Amino acid sequence: MQEATLKELEERVRRLYRERAAPAARRFGLEPSEKFTGAAGRPAVLFLGNHSSGKSSFINFLLGKEVQKTGLAPVDDGFTILDYAERPDSLDGHAVVTHPELPYRDLERYGPGFVKRLRMKLLPAPLLREVTLIDSPGMIDSADRGVGRGYDFIEAARNFAERADLILFFFDPDKPGTTGETMSVFTESLAGQEHKLLILLHKVDLFESLGDFARTYGTLCWNLSKVIRSKDMPHLYVTYLPGHSRERPVKIALEDFDRSREEVVREIRRAPVRRADNLVTALYLECRRLAMTGRVCLEAAGEYCRLRRVWALRTAAAGAAAGVAGWLFARQGAWTEAALSVLAGFALCSGLAWAARRALTRFREQCRRPEFLELSYRSAYRNELGRKERADLDALWAQAGRDAAALMAAPGPARIPRGQGVRWFARFWEAARAVRQLERLADEEIPRLRRGLGRLKPEGA
């Protein structure tokens, strides 16, 4: 029942985006988001971490069988998707990205180096009926993209992070956040995905003493403080796997860490509930981002309209003044002065028209500069920003600003237009109406959709 309800919610979210938000995106000259246009999939949990940090072992523990290879050295250089099937099977990367019923067709853009390292394992494991598990290659010391991998690992990790409903990031006692790729993944791949993230200090059963544990815990917190810009550190789940202790006896008590591991497992099993919330949140943020992009571009377009109107009034005033002067001279019979007045007026109007074209051209070029777009953003949201600090708007502008810059540099209905008259006004009005519809969708309809999420929660959750 819960799965059917989740599918119903996902279809409703996709329908709202398809019918309400996607047309606005196209009107602004933007491509619709792939996260709402692709095939639907199960709730997903992504496993990230350094090599030998225990990702694959944790997956084997969850599934109750040896599915993923494990070892101290890196044993895998690609992503593995684990999904449910009645009979065990496997698909290579080409089959995964071309399968019409799987939501992974967009992964093909990372190139053949990525595709040949991608695989899917289908297993009759009960947990996989509820969630899809995604294992990742262990992170290495190089911070350069694609070094030794053959594909852009940072971008691929971001793609999986965006589609995941829960992200587990593993650290172990030997490498508490020291690899170069770890820092890049935190600052780039996981930017904006922090609400899905659980950080695990794994293999706690390897510590010789509480002193060793304290030093490693402090080192991990220090390294994370460099990439997580927050006054308070996120909660760290300190875990280990029962039955995986090494030959030497365990030197510290593990009861508290059993509870921590059980809490992580509960969060994994709650992935369907998380997915419901993530779907609604993603639609809300997408609508707000599109509305902000359109609103800022329309602010710039309105400024362009005002500038053009000023120059038109100046030219009209100069022409009218010359015409009145010529008429007055003509009434007095001073035909030479009248002719000179008309010629002077024509020259002045021509000069003003040339200056207007130059000014408008400079304005269009100026619109591509980040500082101008920042001013347009401040002007478009002057009422909201004037009352108090709005960190939410500033964070959203960090994303929408890139779309606005692209719109200003390419043709599209919301960019600074070259046309005039009724056609230009109609395009401007349609874009403004699209912004209002997006804001109404984000402020009124999506909150109603979120209030209905309570029925997706299982009893006792």
Secondary structure, 3 states (H helix, E strand, C coil): CHHHHHHHHHHHHHHHHHHHHHHHHHHCCCCCCHHHHCCCCCCEEEEEEECCCCHHHHHHHHHCCCCCCCCCCCCCCCCEEEEECCCCEEEEHHHHHHCCCCCCHHHHHHCHHHHCCCEEEEECCHHHHCCEEEECCCECCCCCCCCCCCCCHHHHHHHHHHHCCEEEEEEECCECCCCHHHHHHHHHHCCCCHHHEEEEECCHHHCCCHHHHHHHHHHHHHHHHCCCCCCCCCCEEECCCCCCCCCCCCCCCCHHHHHHHHHHHHHHHCHHHHHHHHHHHHHHHHHHHHHHHHHHHHHHHHHHHHHHHHHHHHHHHHHHHHHHHHHHHHHCCCHHHHHHHHHHHHHHHHHHHHHHHHHHHHHHHHCCCHHHHHHHHHHHCHHHHHHCCCHHHHHHHHHHHHHHHHHHHCCCCCCCCCCCHHHHHHHHHHHHHHHHHHHHHHHHHHHHHHHHHHHHCCCCC
